[in-house]
Amino acid sequence: MKVLVVGGGGREHALAWKVAQSANVDEVLVAPGNAGTAREAGVRNVAVGAEDVEGLLALATEEGVSLTIVGPEAPLAAGIVDRFGAAGLKCFGPDAAAARLESSKAFAKDFMARHDIPTAAYAVVDEVEAGLRQVAAMQFPVVLKADGLAAGKGVVIVEDEAQARATLEDMLSGQAFGSAGHQVVIEEFLVGEEASFIVIADGDKFLPLASSQDHKRRDEGDRGPNTGGMGAYSPAPVVNEAVHAQIIDQVIKPTLAGMIADGCPFTGFLYAGVMLTPQGPRVLEFNVRFGDPETQPILLRLQSDLAEVLLECLDGRIDAVELKWDPRVALGVVMAAGGYPEDYAKGLPISGLDTDPPAEVKVFHAGTALDPDGQVITNGGRVLCVTALGDDVAVAQARALHWSAQIGFEGAFYRKDIGHRAIRR
């Protein structure tokens, strides 16, 4: 069968790479893909944009695609699953109504309040003075979040009233995030350790994936601005058996039940970004798709046939699936372009990609492209995710850093402390 992967980032390279290993998959199409997917065996890039729902539908129909896997959030929010479903095509992900868990932070917070899912205290505002009144009622630091989709960068932690005013003005005017910032969620700042908890859900039943931990801040020591994610590892030791059970009982089960009660059952990858506080888990955010960069280490560890697992889910049989995992740790280090997450150059040649790493290392491409001569060049802020297996977090980290150092492009930078919390334990 043919499988279509929608998107062009590191997550989509990992999805395409994993699905291409399936015995029943003849070819994987990636729309639009990147230089990594272009060079992957059994994978073909197609020049259709990830948000061109009609173009993707035409592609899937023409190519006889049996399964479409949607990587990014924007096409899900735009209703790609609804459109494919109406045409009788299998498309893995939530419909537009269920995708609101990610596409509107205000919707998600109100949903959690309605269904008693633990989260930070919050308020939703659409004008600056009302926002400042809410901020004044909280203790600094305070978290400000653009309501809509902002590529993982719509969250600002403010330390004082002046910064709060500037951020609210920036968001609500549309300057920072366009229409995504026309409402702002104001939240109390939670203290604890974060974890990413992802399940494959078929409406009411679900299958947990391995736990992971992302590193959102740009700089080492978890400093600097928020990014889409600078690296991740799996499993996350902070998610022990007791915490795992808490997240299932307090977050995942009530979320799926609440979505059914609200008339929009959830099928797809449900990602709960959770802060583990002394009072228990608190949901920071929901994503309605696989995380990036969490996908890369998780799929490096997954030994099961991902295409078959997702087809079982779409047929309502996810409870019959048992996943097999490599017992080792996987850790991914994101190599980013100089200036990221602000302005950065594109089109810079990348060296060192032809060095052949060992089987326990995989270089997933994100913001890359091929120039007319076939040279791999930079094409985004997060450029590569160098991912490695190891017997423990320190070994996986050392291996990923060693291979990151073999690769170069002008202005490249990466964090050398991914996994630091686990190593300190």
N, C-alpha and C positions, 0 to 999 in steps of 0.2 A: 504493500500500500504506500501511498504518498502522504506525507505529513507536511503541513504548512506551519512555520513558526513566524509570528508577526513581531517585528521589532528589529533593532539594529545595534543593541548594546551588548555588554558582557553577559548579562542574564540570558539573552537570546542565543549567543554563541554557545553557552553551556547547555541550554535546552536542546539546540540543534545537534550538538556533539553527542549528547546522551541518547537522544531519540534515534540518531543514525546507527547506534549500536544494536537496535532492536532487530531480532531475526525476521520479523514480519514487515519491516520498513525497507522499501526499495530505494526511496529517495526522499530527502528533506529539502523543501523549498524554504528560503528565508526572505522575507520582504520587510525592509530592503536589505538587511544583513550588513556585514562589514568585511574588512579584509580577512579577518580570521575565518568567518564562515565561507568566504570565497575560496579559501585554501583547504577546507575541511573535506575529507573523503566522504562521498555519498551525499554531499550538500551542495545546493545551487542557489545563488542569490538571484532575486528577481527585483527589478527596479520599480517596485510599487511602495508608496509611503505607508508607514504604520497606521496613519490616521485616515487613509483613503479607503473607507469601508466599502464603497461600491467597486473600486478597483480590486480590492482583496477578494470580494465576493466573485467577481468575474474571473479572477485568477484561479480560485479554488474550484470553480465550476469547470473551466476550460481544462484544468490539469487533472481533474478527477480526484481531488484531495479527499482522503477518508477522515482526517482529523486535523483541525486547526487549533494551535496552542497560542494564546495571546500573551505576549510578554509584558508590554507597558500598560499603564492605567488609562491613558487618554482614549484609545479605541474602545475599551470596555465602557468607559463613561459615555462614549458617543453611541453605544448601542450595537456594537459589532455582533454580539452574541444573539441579540434579538433578530438582527437582519439575517444572519446565517441560519438561525433556527427557522425563520419564516420560509427560507429557501430549502429547508430539509437537510441542511449540512451540520455536521457535528463540530462544535466550536467550544473549546474548554475555557470556561470563565463565567463570571456572573453576568446577568442581564443588566441593563442600564439602571433599573430601579434598585437592584441589590448593590451595584457599584457605587451608589451614593455613600456607602460606608467610608469610601476613600475620597470620592470627588467633592464631598462637602463635609468639612470638619464640624460645622454646626449641626448638620444632620446626625453625624456619628455621636456627638456629645449628647444631643437630645435623645437619641436612641438608647444610649447607655444609661442615662438618667431614668428613662421610662422603664427599662428592664433590669434595673438594679445591678448593673455591671460596674465593678469598681473602677473609678477613674478620678482624675484631679478635679477639684472644685473649679467652676468656670462661669463665664458670662459671654454672651454674643452681642457685639455692638456693630453699628454701621455709621457712627459719627464720632469724631475725636473727643469732644468734651464728655460724652457718655462713657467712652473708653477710659478716660483719665479718672472719672469718678470710680469706676470699677477697680482700676489699678490702685487708687488711694486706699481702698478697703482691704487690700492684700499686703503681704509683706514682700519686699524685694529679696531676691530677684523674682520677676514675673515673666511668664511665657506668653508671647503674642504669636498667633498662628493665622496666616491667611486662610480664609475658608476653603478656597478652591484648590485645584491642582497647580503646584508650583515646582514640579520636578524635584521634590524632596528638599527644597531649599526655602520653603515659606514659613520657617519657624525662627523667631528671634527671641533671645533671652535678654531682657532689659534689666538694668541695675539701678536706675533712678528715674525720676519723673521726666527729666529733660530727654532722656533716651526713649522713654515710653511715648512722649509726645511726638518726637521726630519719627519714630517707627510707625505709629498710628497714622500720622499724616502721609507718610510714604506709601503705606499699604492702602489706606482708604481712598487716596486720590487716584489710585490705579497706576502710579508711577513705578512701584516696585514689582507688582505681579499682575498688572492689568485687571481684568474682571475677577480674577481669583481672589483679589484683596478687598472687594467691595463690602464684605463682612469680615470681621476679625473675631476670633475666639481668644479670650483672655483666660489664662489658667494659672492656678497656683503652681509653684515650682516644686517638683517632687525630688526627694533625695533617696538614692539607692543605686542599685546596679541594674542596667538594662539587659533585656534578652529579647531575641526574635523567636516567636513561636508560630510555626506555620503548619496548617493542616490542609489536607485535601478533603473537600466537603461535597456531598451530593444532595444537599438540601437538609436532611435531618441526621444522616450518618456522616462519620468523618474518620480520617486516618491521620494521626500526627506524623509529621516528618521529624527528622533529627533537629534538636535545638541548635541555635547559633547565636552569635553575638556580633553586632555591627559596631563600627567606630565612626560616628557621624562627624566629629570635629576634624578640621583639616590638619591640625598640628599635633605633634607628639605630646603626651601627657593630657590628651583630650582638651586641648586649647585651640583658640582660633575660631573662625566662623563655621557654621553648620554646612555640610555638603550632602551630596547624595549618598555618601558612604565611602570611607577610605580603606576599608578592609574588613574581613570577617573571618570567624573560625567556627568549626562545628566538630563535636558537640560543645555546648557551653556548660562547664562544670557547675556554674551557679544554679542551673536548672537540674537539681537533684530529684529523686523520686517524689519527695513530698511537695516540692515546688511544682513539678510536672502535674501532679494530681490536683493541686490548687488551681492552676491555670485552666486545666480541663473543666473542673467543676464550677469555677467562678467566672470564667471568661468564655471559653469555647462553647460549652453546652448552652448557656443562656443566650449567647449571641445567635446561634443557629435557631434555637427555639423562638427567640424574639423576631427574627426575620420571617419565620413562618407565620407567627402571630400577626405580623404587620403586612402580610400578603406579598412578601417578596423573598421567597426562599433562596438561599445562597448556594450556588454550585461553583466550584473553582478552588483556587488557592486562597485560603483565608489566612492573612498574616496579622497577628496581634503583636505590636511593639509594646512590651510590658516593662514597667519599672518595678523591680522587686524591692519593696519598702519594708520597714519593720512591722507595718500593719498588714502586710500581704501584697499580692500582685495588684498593680494599678495599670489600666490600659492607657498608654500614651497616644497611640494611634492605631487605626486599622488600615491595612492595605488590602486590596482585593486581587492581588497577584503576587507572584514570587518576588522576594526581595532582591535587590541588586546593591551590594555584592554577595549577599548570603547564598544565592543560588549556586554560585561557583563552588564554594567548599562543600555545600550539601550534596550537589550532584557528583562531585568527585568521589564522595563516600558511598553514594547509592549504587547498589549492585543489582537491583531489580530492573525489569524492563519498563521504563517510564511510559512509553506509548501504550502498552497493555494496561498499566495501572490507570491511566487517564481514561481509556475506553471503558474499563470496568466501572469507573466512577460515573461516567455519562450514562451507563446502563443501570445505575442504581445499585451496584454491587460492591461498593467500596469496602463494606464490612467483611467481605470474603478475602480481601487482599492482605498479605503479610509482606512487609518490606524487609529486604536484606541489606545490611550496611557493612561496609568495611569498618572494622573495629578501631582503626587508627583515627587520629585527628587530621582534619584538613584545614588549612589556613591560607587565605588569599590576601595579597598585598596589592592595592590599587596604585598604579603608576599614573600620575596626573600631569596635566600640562601646566607650565608656569603661569601663574595668575589665577588659576582655578580656586574658588568657585566664581570669581569675578571674570574680567576679560582675559582671554588667552588667544594665542596664535593657533592657526590650523595649517595643515599642509607641510609640516616639518617631517623630514625623513627619519625613520626609526631604524636603528642598527641593532644587530645581535639577535634577531628573530630566527636566523637560520641555524643557530647553535642548537643541537639536538639535546633537549633535557631528558633525564631518565623517566621511566614509566610513572614514578610517583609525583611528577611535576607536570602541570598543564598551564600554558599561557593562554588565557582567554582574552580575546580582543573586545574592546568596547568602542571608543571613539577612534576608529581607524578606517582607512580607505586605501584603495590602490590608485596610484597615479597612472598616466597613460603608458608608462614604461614597466608597469607591474611592481614598482617600489611601494612598500607599505609606508603610508604617511599618517600623521595625526589628523583627526577629524572631530575632536570633541575635547571636553574637559577631563573626563576620566578616560584614559587611553587604553590601558591594559589592566588585567588582574592576574598576577602571577600566583598560582595556587599550588600548594604542595601538601602531600601526606607525610605524616611522621608518627612515631610511637607515642609522642606526647606533644603538647603545644609548643614547647621550646624547640624541639627538633623540627617540627613543621615550619615554625617561624624562621629558623636558621636556613632551612632549605629554600623557602620562598624568597628570603632576602638575598641569598647567594645568587639565585637565578635572576632576580630583579636587577642585580648589579651587572649582569652580562648584557643588559639591554639599555640602549641610550637614545635620547633625542633631546634637542635643545630645550632647556628649561624644565626637564623632567624632575619630578620630586615624588617621594613616597614616605609614608610613616614607617619607622623602623621598630615601632613598639606594638604592632597589632598583636592582640592576645595577651597584653601585659597583665590584665587582671587575673587570668588563669595561671600565668607563670608565677605570679606573686603568691598564689594560694599555698 
